[in-house]
Amino acid sequence: MIFSLAIYGAPFSSQSSDTAYQFACALLEQGHSLHRVFFYHDGVYNGSTLATPPQDERNIPASWSQLAEQHGLDLVICVAAGLRRGMLDATESDRWEKPSHNLEQGFTLSGLGQLIEATMVSDRMITFGN
C-alpha cells in the first residue's frame, strides 16, 4: 500500500510529529511504501537543522533526515509556510538576501501542488496535527 503523510504540528510543541515519525517507521518495516511526507503550518519546523533538543530527548528533525536517507523518502516543506516561519534552503536564502539557511538535509521546499499530487498517487493520506 502507498502512503503519504501530512504533518501540521511542530516537533517539540505537540506529539503529532513524533507520532508521525513512529508511524512512518512502522509502515516501512511492514513493507509499505511512503510516497511523500509533507510538512505544513508549524510542521515546517520539523525541517530545521538548528533544532537542538536536550540530549535525553529525540531530535525529531534529525530523525526524519536519517529516515529519509535510509529509505529515499521525499520530505517536503511547504515553501509559503516555511518562508513565513524562517525556514530557508540555500536558494531561498540567496533570493531573499538572508545571511544563512537552515533546512535539514533531506528536506526540500516546494508548493502545495506536492501535497495534492501525493494525495492523488497514494492509497492513503494520513494527517498528523491540526
Sequence and secondary structure as in RCSB ss.txt:
>XXXX:A:sequence
MIFSLAIYGAPFSSQSSDTAYQFACALLEQGHSLHRVFFYHDGVYNGSTLATPPQDERNIPASWSQLAEQHGLDL
VICVAAGLRRGMLDATESDRWEKPSHNLEQGFTLSGLGQLIEATMVSDRMITFGN
>XXXX:A:secstr
 EEEEEE S TTTSSHHHHHHHHHHHHHHTT EEEEEEE GGGGGGGBTT    TTS  HHHHHHHHHHHHT  E
EEEHHHHHHTT   HHHHHHTT S   B TTEEEE THHHHHHHHH SEEEEE  
